[in-house]
Amino acid sequence: MTVCQAVAIRIRALLKENKMTQYRLEKNSGIQHGTMNSILSARNKSVELNTLMMIARGFGITLIEFLDDPIFTCEELEIE
């Protein structure tokens, strides 16, 4: 699994946990629809730190809270 795939999985989990739509996250975070679709489909080879911060803010959490998930400590996580 790549870092981008892990980010997409984490976003989907938080959307479900918060009963939030992708549209609402886009509005809350200020991220354009096309960018969010690229992130969620893991088409990008990387996700910039400022984008992750915007996503975290869109959920009303800190970047540390966003990254505080076992998916990011997986030994097999590929760093591209």
Buried (B, 14 or more C-beta within 10 A) or exposed (E): EBBBBBBBBBBEEBBEEBEBEBEBBBEBBEBEEEBBEBBBEBEBEEBEEEBBBBBBBBBEBEBEEBBEBEBBEEEEEEEE
